[in-house]
Amino acid sequence: MEENQNMNQQNPPGPPPGPPPNQPPSGNVSPNRTIMLILSYLGILAIIPLLVEQDDPEVQWHAKHGIILVVSWIVISIALSILALFPVIGAIIGCGGFGLLWLAALAVHIMCIIKALNGERFRVPFITDFADQWK
């Protein structure tokens, strides 16, 4: 008997069973969720998850965020195009302004996709705040 008591003291019970970490929230999760999260950050294709997955608040948030990101890149591109009309500023922008903008947009969209697939949100200052106000 003493041996059984010593064995119980040496091997404490493990942690209680629970859901594994980094799992999507319970409930009705669409089998297309991964595809919809990726589409959320592929430009105008963000409209698809916005219309199709109306019952999934996480997909809706990412779709709205993706649309606001695309619109903001378009606005910035237009502003740079207008500034490029001026001789000195145009030369500076022509030397790399649009290339840097494109690389920055690509990097932000890739980070957003990675975070979305991991169940997280990538918050972009001002843009995310604007997307959060969209109901």
C-alpha positions as CSV (number, residue, x, y, z in Angstrom):
1,M,0.0,0.0,0.0
2,E,2.8,2.4,0.8
3,E,4.2,1.8,-2.7
4,N,0.9,2.9,-4.2
5,Q,0.9,6.1,-2.1
6,N,4.5,6.8,-3.1
7,M,3.7,6.4,-6.8
8,N,0.7,8.8,-6.5
9,Q,3.0,11.4,-4.9
10,Q,5.6,11.0,-7.6
11,N,3.2,11.3,-10.5
12,P,0.8,14.2,-9.9
13,P,-2.2,14.3,-12.1
14,G,-1.8,16.2,-15.4
15,P,-3.6,19.4,-16.3
16,P,-7.3,19.2,-16.8
17,P,-8.3,18.5,-20.4
18,G,-9.3,21.6,-22.4
19,P,-9.4,22.9,-25.9
20,P,-6.0,23.1,-27.7
21,P,-4.5,26.5,-28.0
22,N,-4.9,28.6,-31.1
23,Q,-8.1,27.0,-32.2
24,P,-10.8,29.0,-33.9
25,P,-13.7,30.0,-31.7
26,S,-16.3,27.3,-31.1
27,G,-19.6,27.6,-33.0
28,N,-20.4,27.5,-36.6
29,V,-17.1,28.0,-38.4
30,S,-17.3,27.8,-42.1
31,P,-15.1,25.3,-43.8
32,N,-14.1,28.1,-46.2
33,R,-12.8,30.3,-43.4
34,T,-9.2,30.1,-44.4
35,I,-9.9,31.0,-48.0
36,M,-12.2,33.9,-46.9
37,L,-9.5,35.3,-44.6
38,I,-7.0,35.2,-47.4
39,L,-9.4,36.8,-49.9
40,S,-10.0,39.6,-47.3
41,Y,-6.6,41.0,-48.1
42,L,-6.5,40.5,-51.9
43,G,-7.8,43.9,-53.0
44,I,-11.3,44.0,-54.5
45,L,-11.8,40.3,-53.7
46,A,-12.4,41.3,-50.1
47,I,-16.0,41.9,-51.2
48,I,-16.5,38.2,-51.5
49,P,-16.0,37.3,-47.8
50,L,-17.9,40.5,-46.8
51,L,-21.0,39.2,-48.7
52,V,-20.6,35.5,-48.2
53,E,-19.6,35.1,-44.5
54,Q,-22.0,37.5,-42.9
55,D,-22.4,35.2,-39.8
56,D,-18.7,35.1,-39.0
57,P,-17.6,38.3,-37.2
58,E,-13.9,37.6,-37.5
59,V,-14.1,37.2,-41.3
60,Q,-16.3,40.3,-41.5
61,W,-13.6,42.3,-39.5
62,H,-10.8,41.1,-41.8
63,A,-12.9,41.8,-45.0
64,K,-13.7,45.3,-43.8
65,H,-10.1,45.9,-42.8
66,G,-8.9,44.6,-46.2
67,I,-11.2,46.9,-48.1
68,I,-10.2,50.0,-46.1
69,L,-6.5,49.1,-46.7
70,V,-7.0,48.9,-50.5
71,V,-8.9,52.2,-50.5
72,S,-6.2,53.8,-48.5
73,W,-3.5,52.6,-50.9
74,I,-5.5,54.0,-53.8
75,V,-5.8,57.4,-52.1
76,I,-2.1,57.5,-51.3
77,S,-1.3,56.6,-54.9
78,I,-3.5,59.4,-56.2
79,A,-1.9,61.8,-53.8
80,L,1.6,60.8,-55.0
81,S,0.6,61.1,-58.6
82,I,-0.6,64.6,-58.0
83,L,2.6,65.5,-56.2
84,A,4.6,63.9,-59.0
85,L,3.4,66.7,-61.3
86,F,5.7,69.2,-59.5
87,P,9.2,69.1,-61.0
88,V,11.4,68.5,-57.9
89,I,8.9,66.4,-55.9
90,G,8.1,64.5,-59.1
91,A,11.7,63.5,-59.5
92,I,11.9,62.3,-55.9
93,I,8.7,60.3,-56.3
94,G,9.8,58.9,-59.6
95,C,13.0,57.7,-58.1
96,G,11.3,55.3,-55.8
97,G,8.2,56.6,-54.2
98,F,5.8,54.3,-56.1
99,G,8.1,51.3,-55.6
100,L,8.3,51.9,-51.9
101,L,4.6,52.3,-51.6
102,W,4.0,49.1,-53.5
103,L,6.5,47.2,-51.3
104,A,4.9,48.7,-48.1
105,A,1.4,47.7,-49.3
106,L,2.6,44.2,-50.1
107,A,4.3,43.8,-46.7
108,V,1.3,45.0,-44.8
109,H,-1.1,42.7,-46.7
110,I,1.2,39.7,-46.1
111,M,1.4,40.5,-42.4
112,C,-2.4,40.8,-42.3
113,I,-2.9,37.5,-44.0
114,I,-0.4,35.7,-41.6
115,K,-2.0,37.2,-38.5
116,A,-5.5,36.4,-39.8
117,L,-4.6,32.8,-40.4
118,N,-3.2,32.6,-36.8
119,G,-6.4,33.9,-35.4
120,E,-4.9,37.4,-34.6
121,R,-5.5,40.9,-35.9
122,F,-2.8,43.2,-37.4
123,R,-3.7,46.7,-36.4
124,V,-2.7,49.5,-38.7
125,P,-2.9,52.9,-37.1
126,F,-5.8,55.1,-38.3
127,I,-6.8,52.5,-40.9
128,T,-7.9,49.9,-38.3
129,D,-9.7,52.6,-36.3
130,F,-11.6,53.6,-39.4
131,A,-12.4,50.0,-40.2
132,D,-13.7,49.4,-36.7
133,Q,-16.2,52.2,-37.1
134,W,-17.7,50.5,-40.2
135,K,-20.8,48.6,-39.1
